[in-house]
Amino acid sequence: MTIAVRWMLAQPDLALELKGGARGVGREITFAHATELLDPFRWLTGGEFILTTGIRLPSTQQKRGRYLRMLDAAGVAAVGFGTGLSYPEVPADLVAVADEIGLPLIEVPLPTPFAAVVKRVMSRLAEQEYEAVLRASRAQPRMTRAVISGGTAATVRELAIATSATVLLLDVAGRVLESAPQLPTADVIDELRATLGGGASSSVTLARSGASIAVQQISVGRTPYGYLAVISASALSYVDQILLGHANSLLALDFEKPARLRATQDQLNSHALGLLLTEDRDPAPAWQQIRQAADGEGMIRGLTVLADTSDVAGRVGVEIAEFMNKAGRQLFSRINDTRVTVLLRGTDDVEFARELLGGVSRSDLRALRVGLSARRVVAALAVAVEQSQLCASAAEIGGEPLEFAALTGSVLLSFDSTREVLNTLAETMITPIEDYDRDNGTELLASLRAFLEANGHWEAAAITMGVHRHTLRSRMAKVESLIDCRLEVARVRAELLLSIIARQS
């Protein structure tokens, strides 16, 4: 805890007056002490507010200047010069030296006792100590509630707020799992990773930028789970270190959740996912559960893994669960015979999909096809899963995960023969709709595409178009009458969607 010199000068009852060294009023005071020693330098640690009457000051200007310079070299924050006893006023030569070196030289008038100055400094430092403890007492319950309700991401966010610093959670391999308030630059992360390992449970290093990097290993017993790092402009205070330790303990407990509890949670998530994909009933509770899979913007991705056999699919499911467990993430997955369906955050990309399958054996990887959907809102869950299934069916066996954007942009429509067939179909099925829209100012084609991309889900498509579902049903009835088709037939919907994509791309 420290006090700026300017704060002391702003205390009107002390009547302190700055005589020299105005450049140093931002210096921080850590202690106040009165001394008349000519050589107190060896006992100083820096940050002191030295008070003197000058009774033992040397008689020559040169030696008095040296005294002031030595105090500055010892890290003294300011010098209070008491007038009215040894000196009627602060010597002009001391003022000149103070201005030269930027050491605040403050006149303490005779009516102001040194004890009052010391008491003011120590009282303010004590107040700051209390405020810091109070801040910690308020931050700790917030972090505890965060880990219960929001998991690792919420805990990291609360620690960042409490310490006013950048906080990162890394796994044992040094991969960043969570960060707040934002991800540091790549060079800072590289410096952080260089401090990991080595057997030490904690470390503090200075980055090339001058920032302080404090790292603690998250572990329970001999089992390491990762690292918690705080990157701050200056070294952490003891209160910040307490908060760091508290967050570390909370995260360790979160990682060490009993296997049965985590398995039950994962099973609940899987049931919620299956309910939304297959059951025709009030899905409100399931939606509430599934929303926990989304990123901060409420977006999700679907991941589908197609295996050769159900045994391989089962082993893949186990490895995915293990990865998510180590990452402190909830698992939303479902295994259906040879297919594994996983719900990911919208921010999870192809690289994350690779890491997710990193523990799968090479022999099993050679029997897998993996597809990743585009980013979708939670309400479009079924669309996201179907996109991932389509990508998985088109992916190369044993190859890289295929993302939906790559499928639609560079695979399906890149063949001339495919495009020719789809364009022919579009002339028959899409042109009448386009003509009707042009002649009547309607939005049948746009509504049809929204309906098809929502896989026939009225509510999701209506939300996309910004209309009531009854209005959307009326528009689809008009489409059916124009092109003489039945939209409840899946094959018809698929051909129409492909035709629209080919026509509009």
C-alpha positions in Angstrom: 0.0 0.0 0.0 1.3 3.5 -0.9 0.4 7.1 -0.7 1.2 9.6 -3.4 3.2 12.7 -2.3 0.5 14.9 -3.9 -2.1 13.4 -1.5 0.0 14.5 1.5 0.2 18.0 0.1 -3.5 18.1 -0.3 -4.2 17.7 3.5 -5.1 21.2 4.5 -4.8 20.8 8.3 -1.2 19.8 8.0 -0.3 23.0 6.1 2.5 21.3 4.2 4.0 23.4 1.3 6.0 22.1 -1.6 9.3 24.1 -1.9 11.2 22.1 -4.6 11.2 18.9 -6.6 7.7 19.4 -8.1 8.5 16.7 -10.7 8.3 14.0 -8.0 4.9 14.7 -6.5 3.7 11.4 -8.0 6.2 9.4 -6.0 4.7 6.8 -3.6 5.1 6.9 0.2 5.3 3.6 2.0 6.4 4.9 5.5 7.0 8.1 7.4 9.9 8.6 9.7 11.7 11.4 11.5 15.5 11.3 11.7 18.3 13.8 12.3 21.0 11.4 11.3 23.5 12.6 8.7 23.8 9.2 7.1 20.5 7.3 7.4 20.9 5.9 4.0 22.0 2.4 4.9 18.8 1.8 6.9 16.4 3.0 4.2 14.5 0.6 1.9 12.8 3.1 -0.4 9.5 4.9 -0.3 10.1 6.7 3.0 8.8 10.2 3.8 11.8 11.5 5.8 11.2 14.3 8.3 14.1 16.5 9.6 14.6 19.8 11.3 18.1 20.1 9.7 19.7 20.4 13.1 22.7 18.3 12.1 22.9 19.3 8.4 26.4 20.1 7.2 27.3 23.8 7.1 28.4 23.9 3.4 26.0 23.9 0.5 28.0 21.1 -1.3 27.6 18.7 1.6 24.0 19.6 2.1 23.3 18.9 -1.6 25.1 15.6 -1.2 22.8 14.7 1.7 19.8 15.3 -0.4 21.2 13.4 -3.4 22.0 10.4 -1.1 18.4 10.3 0.2 17.2 10.3 -3.4 19.6 7.5 -4.3 18.2 5.5 -1.4 14.7 5.7 -2.9 13.2 8.2 -0.5 9.8 9.4 -1.7 10.0 12.9 -0.2 11.7 15.0 2.4 9.8 17.1 5.0 11.9 20.0 6.3 10.7 21.4 9.6 11.1 25.2 9.9 11.1 27.5 12.9 13.7 25.6 14.9 17.1 25.1 13.3 16.2 27.1 10.1 13.6 29.9 9.8 12.9 28.6 6.2 14.0 25.9 3.9 17.5 26.7 2.6 17.5 27.9 -1.0 20.4 25.6 -2.0 18.4 22.5 -0.9 15.5 23.8 -3.0 17.7 24.1 -6.0 19.1 20.5 -5.6 15.5 19.2 -5.1 14.4 20.8 -8.3 17.4 19.4 -10.1 16.9 15.7 -9.0 13.0 15.8 -8.8 12.9 14.9 -5.1 9.9 16.6 -3.4 11.2 18.9 -0.7 8.3 19.9 1.6 8.2 22.6 4.3 6.6 21.5 7.6 5.7 24.6 9.5 6.4 24.9 13.2 2.8 24.5 14.4 2.6 21.1 12.6 4.3 18.4 14.7 6.2 15.6 12.9 4.0 13.1 14.9 0.9 14.5 13.1 2.5 13.9 9.7 3.6 10.4 10.7 0.2 9.6 12.1 -1.5 10.8 8.9 0.7 8.6 6.7 0.2 5.5 8.9 -3.5 6.0 9.2 -4.0 6.3 5.5 -1.9 3.2 4.9 -4.0 1.4 7.5 -7.2 2.5 5.7 -5.8 1.2 2.4 -5.0 -2.1 4.1 -8.6 -2.3 5.4 -10.0 -1.4 2.0 -7.9 -4.1 0.4 -9.1 -6.7 2.8 -12.7 -5.5 2.3 -12.2 -5.8 -1.5 -10.9 -9.4 -1.1 -13.8 -10.3 1.2 -16.2 -9.1 -1.5 -14.4 -10.7 -4.4 -14.0 -14.1 -2.8 -17.7 -14.9 -2.6 -18.2 -13.6 -6.1 -15.6 -16.0 -7.4 -17.2 -18.9 -5.4 -20.6 -18.2 -6.8 -19.0 -17.9 -10.3 -17.4 -21.3 -10.2 -20.8 -22.8 -9.2 -22.9 -21.1 -11.8 -20.6 -20.3 -14.6 -17.7 -22.7 -14.3 -14.1 -21.9 -15.1 -14.8 -19.1 -17.5 -16.8 -17.1 -14.9 -14.1 -17.7 -12.3 -11.4 -16.4 -14.6 -13.6 -13.4 -15.4 -14.2 -12.5 -11.7 -10.5 -12.8 -10.9 -9.7 -10.4 -13.7 -12.2 -7.9 -12.4 -10.9 -8.2 -8.8 -7.2 -7.8 -9.7 -7.7 -5.3 -12.6 -5.4 -7.5 -14.6 -5.4 -10.0 -17.5 -6.1 -13.6 -16.3 -5.5 -16.8 -18.3 -6.4 -20.4 -17.6 -4.1 -22.9 -19.4 -4.1 -26.7 -19.6 -1.1 -28.8 -18.7 0.2 -28.5 -22.3 0.1 -24.7 -22.2 -3.0 -24.3 -24.4 -5.2 -21.3 -23.4 -8.6 -22.5 -22.2 -10.0 -19.2 -20.9 -8.9 -15.6 -20.8 -10.3 -12.3 -19.5 -10.9 -9.5 -20.2 -9.2 -10.4 -23.5 -6.5 -12.6 -25.0 -3.0 -11.1 -24.8 -0.7 -10.8 -27.8 1.0 -13.9 -29.1 4.5 -12.8 -27.8 3.2 -12.4 -24.3 1.6 -15.8 -24.4 4.9 -17.3 -25.6 6.7 -15.6 -22.7 4.1 -17.0 -20.3 4.4 -20.6 -21.7 8.2 -20.3 -21.2 7.6 -20.0 -17.4 5.5 -23.2 -17.2 6.8 -26.5 -15.9 10.1 -26.9 -14.1 8.4 -28.4 -11.0 7.7 -25.1 -9.3 4.1 -24.7 -8.1 4.3 -20.9 -8.6 6.5 -18.3 -10.2 6.7 -14.6 -10.9 8.6 -13.2 -13.9 9.0 -9.9 -15.7 7.9 -9.8 -19.3 9.9 -7.9 -22.0 7.1 -5.3 -22.0 7.7 -4.7 -18.3 4.5 -6.5 -17.2 4.5 -8.8 -14.2 3.5 -12.5 -15.0 2.4 -14.5 -11.9 1.7 -18.2 -12.5 0.3 -20.8 -10.2 -0.1 -24.5 -11.0 -3.6 -25.9 -10.5 -3.3 -29.3 -8.9 -4.8 -31.7 -6.4 -2.3 -33.9 -4.7 0.0 -35.1 -7.5 -2.5 -34.6 -10.3 -1.9 -31.3 -12.3 -4.8 -29.8 -14.2 -3.3 -26.7 -15.6 -2.1 -23.2 -14.8 -3.6 -20.0 -13.7 -1.8 -16.9 -14.8 -2.2 -13.2 -14.0 -0.5 -10.6 -16.2 -0.5 -7.1 -14.6 1.3 -3.8 -15.1 3.0 -4.1 -11.7 3.7 -6.9 -9.2 0.6 -8.3 -7.4 -0.2 -6.9 -4.0 -0.5 -9.4 -1.2 -4.3 -9.1 -1.4 -4.2 -9.9 -5.2 -2.0 -12.9 -4.3 -4.7 -14.1 -1.8 -7.4 -13.7 -4.6 -5.2 -15.6 -7.0 -4.8 -18.4 -4.5 -8.5 -18.5 -3.8 -9.3 -18.7 -7.5 -6.7 -21.5 -7.9 -8.4 -23.5 -5.1 -11.8 -23.0 -6.6 -10.6 -24.1 -10.1 -8.8 -27.1 -8.6 -12.1 -28.2 -6.9 -14.0 -27.7 -10.1 -11.5 -29.9 -12.0 -11.6 -32.5 -9.3 -15.3 -32.9 -9.3 -16.2 -36.5 -8.5 -16.3 -38.6 -11.6 -19.8 -39.8 -10.8 -21.1 -36.2 -10.6 -19.4 -35.2 -13.9 -20.8 -38.3 -15.6 -24.3 -37.5 -14.3 -23.9 -33.9 -15.6 -22.8 -35.2 -19.0 -25.6 -37.7 -19.1 -28.1 -34.9 -18.3 -26.6 -32.8 -21.1 -26.9 -35.7 -23.5 -30.5 -36.3 -22.6 -31.3 -32.6 -23.2 -29.6 -32.8 -26.6 -31.5 -35.9 -27.5 -34.8 -34.4 -26.4 -34.4 -31.4 -28.6 -33.4 -33.5 -31.6 -36.0 -36.2 -31.3 -38.9 -35.5 -29.0 -42.1 -33.5 -29.8 -42.9 -32.0 -26.4 -42.3 -28.8 -24.4 -38.5 -28.3 -24.7 -38.1 -25.3 -22.5 -36.1 -27.0 -19.7 -33.9 -28.7 -22.3 -33.2 -25.4 -24.0 -32.2 -23.9 -20.7 -29.7 -26.7 -20.2 -28.4 -26.5 -23.8 -27.7 -22.8 -23.6 -24.8 -23.5 -21.3 -23.0 -25.0 -24.4 -23.0 -21.7 -26.2 -20.2 -19.1 -26.3 -20.5 -15.5 -24.9 -22.6 -14.5 -28.0 -25.0 -17.4 -27.7 -23.6 -19.3 -30.7 -23.0 -23.0 -31.0 -21.5 -25.5 -33.5 -22.4 -29.1 -34.1 -19.7 -31.7 -34.4 -20.4 -35.2 -35.9 -18.0 -38.1 -35.9 -18.9 -41.1 -38.1 -17.1 -44.3 -37.1 -16.9 -47.7 -38.9 -18.3 -49.5 -35.9 -20.2 -48.8 -32.7 -17.1 -49.9 -30.6 -15.0 -47.3 -32.3 -17.7 -44.7 -31.7 -17.8 -45.6 -28.0 -14.0 -45.2 -27.6 -14.2 -41.8 -29.4 -16.9 -40.7 -27.0 -14.8 -41.6 -24.1 -11.8 -39.6 -25.4 -14.0 -36.6 -26.1 -15.4 -36.7 -22.6 -11.8 -37.0 -21.2 -10.7 -34.0 -23.2 -13.6 -31.8 -22.1 -13.1 -32.9 -18.5 -9.5 -31.8 -18.5 -10.5 -28.5 -20.1 -13.1 -27.8 -17.4 -15.8 -27.8 -20.0 -19.3 -29.3 -19.8 -19.9 -32.1 -22.3 -22.9 -32.1 -24.5 -22.8 -35.3 -26.6 -24.8 -38.2 -27.8 -23.7 -41.6 -29.2 -26.1 -43.2 -31.6 -24.7 -46.5 -32.9 -21.7 -45.4 -35.1 -22.3 -41.7 -34.9 -21.1 -39.3 -32.1 -22.8 -35.9 -31.9 -21.1 -33.2 -29.9 -22.3 -29.6 -29.2 -19.5 -27.1 -29.1 -19.1 -23.3 -28.5 -19.5 -21.1 -31.6 -15.9 -20.0 -31.0 -14.6 -23.6 -31.3 -13.0 -24.0 -34.8 -11.4 -26.8 -36.8 -8.2 -26.6 -34.8 -10.3 -27.2 -31.6 -11.9 -30.2 -33.3 -8.5 -31.7 -34.0 -7.5 -31.2 -30.3 -10.8 -32.7 -29.2 -9.8 -35.9 -31.0 -6.2 -35.8 -30.0 -6.5 -38.7 -27.6 -8.0 -41.1 -30.1 -5.7 -43.8 -31.2 -4.2 -43.7 -34.7 -6.0 -46.9 -35.8 -9.4 -45.5 -34.7 -8.7 -42.1 -36.4 -8.2 -43.9 -39.7 -11.8 -45.1 -39.4 -13.4 -41.7 -38.7 -15.1 -39.0 -40.7 -15.5 -35.7 -38.9 -17.8 -32.8 -39.8 -18.2 -29.3 -38.2 -21.1 -27.1 -38.7 -21.2 -23.3 -39.2 -21.8 -21.0 -36.2 -25.5 -21.0 -35.4 -27.8 -19.6 -32.6 -28.9 -22.0 -30.0 -32.4 -22.0 -31.5 -31.0 -23.5 -34.7 -29.5 -26.5 -32.9 -31.1 -29.0 -35.2 -29.7 -27.1 -38.2 -26.2 -27.1 -36.7 -26.3 -30.8 -36.1 -27.6 -31.6 -39.5 -24.9 -29.4 -41.1 -22.2 -31.3 -39.2 -23.7 -34.7 -40.2 -23.7 -33.6 -43.9 -20.1 -32.5 -43.6 -19.1 -35.8 -41.9 -20.8 -37.8 -44.6 -18.7 -35.9 -47.2 -15.4 -35.9 -45.3 -12.5 -38.1 -46.2 -12.1 -41.2 -44.0 -9.2 -40.6 -41.7 -8.8 -37.1 -43.0 -9.1 -33.6 -41.5 -12.4 -32.4 -40.0 -14.6 -30.9 -42.8 -16.2 -27.5 -41.9 -19.6 -26.6 -43.4 -18.2 -23.5 -45.1 -15.7 -25.6 -47.0 -18.4 -28.1 -48.0 -20.8 -25.6 -49.5 -18.2 -23.2 -50.9 -15.7 -25.5 -52.5 -17.0 -29.1 -52.7 -20.6 -29.6 -53.7 -20.9 -26.8 -56.3 -17.4 -27.0 -57.7 -18.4 -29.8 -60.1 -19.8 -28.6 -63.4 -22.0 -31.6 -63.7 -23.6 -31.0 -60.3 -24.2 -27.4 -61.0 -25.7 -28.1 -64.4 -28.3 -30.5 -62.8 -29.1 -28.1 -60.1 -29.5 -25.2 -62.5 -31.8 -27.2 -64.6 -33.9 -28.0 -61.5 -33.9 -24.3 -60.6 -35.3 -23.3 -63.9 -38.3 -25.6 -63.3 -38.8 -25.0 -59.5 -37.2 -21.7 -58.6 -38.0 -19.5 -61.6 -41.8 -19.5 -61.0 -41.2 -18.3 -57.4 -38.8 -15.6 -58.5 -41.3 -14.4 -61.1 -44.1 -14.3 -58.6 -42.0 -12.3 -56.1 -41.0 -9.8 -58.9 -44.6 -9.3 -60.0 -46.2 -9.1 -56.5 -43.5 -7.7 -54.3 -43.5 -10.7 -52.0 -40.6 -12.6 -50.3 -41.6 -16.2 -51.1 -38.1 -17.2 -52.2 -36.3 -15.8 -49.1 -39.0 -17.3 -46.9 -38.5 -20.7 -48.6 -34.8 -20.6 -48.1 -35.2 -19.8 -44.4 -37.7 -22.6 -44.1 -35.4 -25.1 -45.8 -32.3 -24.0 -43.9 -34.2 -24.5 -40.7 -35.0 -28.0 -41.9 -38.7 -27.3 -41.8 -38.8 -26.0 -38.3 -41.4 -23.3 -38.5 -40.4 -21.4 -35.3 -36.7 -21.1 -36.3 -37.5 -20.0 -39.8 -40.1 -17.5 -38.7 -37.6 -15.9 -36.4 -35.1 -15.7 -39.2 -37.6 -13.9 -41.4 -39.0 -11.8 -38.6 -42.5 -12.9 -39.3 -45.2 -14.9 -37.4 -45.1 -18.6 -38.1 -48.7 -18.5 -39.4 -47.5 -16.0 -42.0 -44.6 -18.3 -42.9 -47.1 -21.2 -43.3 -49.2 -19.1 -45.7 -46.2 -18.3 -47.8 -45.1 -22.0 -48.0 -48.6 -22.9 -49.0 -48.3 -20.5 -51.9 -44.9 -21.9 -52.9 -46.4 -25.4 -53.0 -49.2 -24.2 -55.2 -46.8 -22.4 -57.6 -44.5 -25.3 -58.2 -46.8 -28.2 -57.3 -44.7 -29.9 -54.6 -45.0 -31.1 -51.1 -42.6 -29.5 -48.7 -43.1 -32.1 -46.0 -41.1 -34.5 -48.2 -37.4 -34.4 -47.1 -36.1 -35.1 -50.6 -38.1 -32.3 -52.1 -36.8 -29.9 -49.4 -33.2 -31.0 -50.1 -33.5 -30.5 -53.9 -35.1 -27.1 -53.5 -32.4 -25.9 -51.1 -29.6 -27.1 -53.3 -31.2 -25.5 -56.3 -31.6 -22.1 -54.5 -27.9 -22.3 -53.3 -26.8 -23.1 -56.9 -28.9 -20.3 -58.3 -27.9 -17.6 -55.8 -24.2 -18.5 -55.6 
